[in-house]
Amino acid sequence: MNTTSANRAAAFRALHEQPDIFVVANPWDAGSAKVLAALGYKALATTSAGLAFSLGKTDGHASITREETLLNVQHILDATPLPVSADLENGYGDDPATCAETILLAAKAGLAGGSIEDATGRPGDPIYPFELALERVKAAVAAAKSLAHPFTLTARAENLIYGRPDLKDTIRRLEAFADAGADVLFAPGLKTYEEIAAVVKAVAPRPVNVVMGLSGGNFSLEGLQNIGVKRVSLGSSLVRAAFGGMFRAAEEILQQGTFTYAESAKPYAALNQLFGESL
C-alpha cells in the first residue's frame, strides 16, 4: 500500500474514533465524488445501487461484478484525496474465502474500508443463515486484520430491507458480527430512534452506521448523535435525487414544452471549473 492510501485509511479510522458523528457521502462516479469533496465531506463510500443505476442495471440481485465495482472505486479514488469505503455487497460470493479475497483486493485497490452484507442476492432466498453469515464476517475480519494498515470493515445485517422485519434476529447478527471483530455495524431499514438506540446499545462500544435519505424518516444528525450513532451514510439517496432532477426536467420538456428546469441547473462554467481543479 502506498503512503497516500495508508494516510486515507488512517484518516477514515480516525473519523470513527472522534467524539462527534460524521456523514460519509455516497458518490456513484468520479464526477459526483469531486462534487462531494468540494462541498466539504470528509469521507466517501460507494453505493452499489448508484453504480448499478449509472450502468442501467438493477441493484440487489448480484448484477454488478466485483471487477465493475473495483474499477468504479479506482475512478472515485483518482478523483479526490478523501478516504473511500466501498459497498462490497455480499463479497461477490457465498463462501467465506471469497469474502476474504474481496477484502484483500479492496485494500490493494486503495480503499480505506468496505462492507460485507448477509444478503445473498437471490430473491427467493435473500438472507444467509446465521452461522454462514457469521463465518463470512469472520473471514472478512481475518483478512482485514492481516493487513499492515487499518481497513475499517463494516458488517451489515440486511433482514429489514428484504422482507424480514425481525429486529431481534437483526440485533443477534450484529452482536455476533461485533464479537467477531467487525469495526462498524450496520442494519439498513431501522425506522425509529428507538430501534436505532437498541442497535447502538447492543453492539457498544463498536460504532454504528445508519443510512439516511430514505422517505418517511424524521431524523436529524443531532438526534442521531444523542443516541450514540457514530456514522451516517446516504445510500442511493443522492443518485436518486440526481435522477429525480433529470426526470423532472425531461418530463417538463415532453409534457409542457417548456424549459424552466434550466433555471435551477448548476451552471456549465461552475461544473467545468470544479472538474478542472486538481486534487
Secondary structure by P-SEA (a helix, b strand, c coil): ccaaaaaaaaaaaaaaaccbbbbbcccccaaaaaaaaaacccbbbbbaaaaaaaaccccccccccaaaaaaaaaaaaaacccbbbbcccccccccaaaaaaaaaaaaaaccccccccccccccccccccaaaaaaaaaaaaaaaaaccbbbbbbbbbcccccccccaaaaaaaaaaaaaacccbbbbcccccaaaaaaaaaaaccbbbbbbcccccccccaaaaaaacccbbbbcaaaaaaaaaaaaaaaaaaaaccccccccccccaaaaaaaaaccc
